[in-house]
């Protein structure tokens, strides 16, 4: 029976309300009812004349139990309302009233003992009811849930109360909740009654003379024998609903949001289930192993656990093998949650197989867990995962926890800020664990992270002293460090910290595998690049999305014949690239602060206005044999160049997670933009896009759209990553897959790599390019 701010009580009532303060305090309510007295009933909202015609038909439709001549009705949080008395007088004689205020229960008992002798009154906490399961045919709540759901208190008490309601109701019973239907109340109420409940929403009529104000609604949830899911039915005319506009919009939004979620469940979409949904049988009987079952779910809630978690429950596909664990938990740190092994369904099944667990619960950590150590996480998770263990799990054994290391040995934040366009930004220096003896992993790296996509490292660069790199000198230093005493290592660590300001980004090294993948795709037009370079012309490349500027700077260093233009929407990114990643511009590398989509469109429009042909004339092509005749060569222009762009790279993240694309934003894969890209490219041009999505359907849709625009498509799936790099060719001719290794060697001769391992990485990646037919 919670007080609502928009309600307008009388002056005397207002004085009494001041005695309450906390609506969940028994002492406050005792004080309130002591002052008010039991004979002076108080109705927070929805008095009997307005309730009668809506409530009585619902109760009269309820079938009588075979063992009783009347419905067993529970009224929790009864207070001193006359609702129970009106129902008793209307013929419903088996009513139990509970309230945790001893004062009000004593007063109500005295008030009704003569006229309503069969009415029962008990002092009881509605969040911890002392009734057996399946006791009542009807639970009738008038404002009780609202009182428990004061926003500043959170949902804990409301959640406990609704769990008790569900427990004490018989199958076929009804929970009737009279409420002001505020969004935070419905946000708890609707999800609690999803599977196995049929829910309807009614509007209670207002007093004839009352102005539009907060209106009372009646939610009726019927407990079914099955675990079926239904849409919530609203049994009133939304268009003629006269109430507070804020209340009406909040109610409509909550109803539409819940029905959308239920629709996704009904359609079989890959959605997140709650633990309560699963315990109700939403995905079968969890107490039994079901080979191949995979369910995404949320664990924990405010007031119950310290954190909330996203998790995936997986029952091993083959249940006949010998398992080390009957049930295990695998924790993935946020820095690795984007990796293919943990983000894709196929990768997750590989983890299940290697874990030797019959049931594996994979927990994917997020930014909200950053300040907690792993011991705290495990302690918080232990009671949450226990209900997910199969019934035949040995009760005496603790559920084991396994963890995927994030690989970071040391971490220091060098920048933390925010942009109105990009949101919160973090730049950190890290040193990785180096268990496999890889020399490069012993060196420090600088990483750029956008917190809107917290599990993706946007850019990563090698740090060296003064931005120079002598591998031999570094290896010698590392060997000396490894042979030093512990005290000397501590001293060296202090000196390293003191000189960290001297560390600069080294642009001759590629730390990001997808950057290597992007450059490997240049093999697809290596013959064209070779021809252009041989006659002294320049290749024009446009990179949409500057980030830390690492890819443009690397290309600038190894392709002396390339003119590079980077397009970045957020000016703060250019500042950060300059200040923290040693990005510089010159006559071969320019940055435009502009919208990438508009930039491409403007480029094509400007060229058309100047009557400049965007495509090279086919008559200028050499007489080399096309690939359709089995040659490894692709035709090239000999000497003649246009002002068209030769390579366009799209490497921008998405701020809208609802699209299912982490990279790029959805507008960058619309067909209209793709056609603008092709118009801006030279006839031998190459389009490169870094595609990041966990949905195979979304990836297939993007590729299908690209096939409508580009003559030929190739792709590179990065090993152990969610990134898929897709390459679109404008030319009708194309290179065959078996000729790609030869083309990669041609590209290697053009690129002036400073380190052999980079050259080998690009060549190896090129060999994995596959044509999309």
Secondary structure, DSSP 8 states (H G I E B T S, - for coil): ----TT----HHHHHHHTTTSSTT-HHHHHHHHHHH-SSS---SS--HHHHHHHHHHHHHHS---TT-SS--EEEET-TT-SHHHHHHHTT---EEEEES-HHHHHHHHHHHTTTTTT-EEEE--TTS--S-SS-EEEEEEESHHHHHT-GGG-SHHHHHHHHHHHHHEEEEEEEEEEE---HHHHHHHHHHT-BTEEEEEEE----TT--S----EEEEEEE-SS--B---EE-S-GGG--S-HHHHHHHHHHHHHHHHHHHHHHHT----EEHHHHHTTTTS-TTS--TT-EEEEEE--BTTBS--EEEEEEE-S--SS--SEEEEEEEE-GGGTTSHHHHSHHHHHHHHHHHTEEEEEEEE--GGGTTS-HHHHHHHHHHHHHTTS-TTS-TTS--EEEEE---EEEEEEEEEEEETTTEEEEEEEEEE--TT--GGGGSEEEEEEEGGGTT-EEEEEEEEETT---HHHHHHHHHHHHHS-HHHHHHHHHHHHHTGGGEEEETT----HHHHHHHHGGGGGHHHHHHHHHTT--EEEEEE--TTSHHHHHHHHH-TTEEEEEEES-HHHHHHHHHHH----BTTEEEEES-HHHHHHHHHHHHHHTT--SS--GGGB-----GGGT-S----BSS---SSEEEEEE--B-S-GGGS-SBS-GGGGSHHHHHHHHHHEEEEEEEEEEEE-S-HHHHHHHHHHHHTT-SEEEEEE-TTSSEEEEEEE-SS----GGGHHHHHHHHHHHS--SSHHHHHHHHHHHTT-EEE-
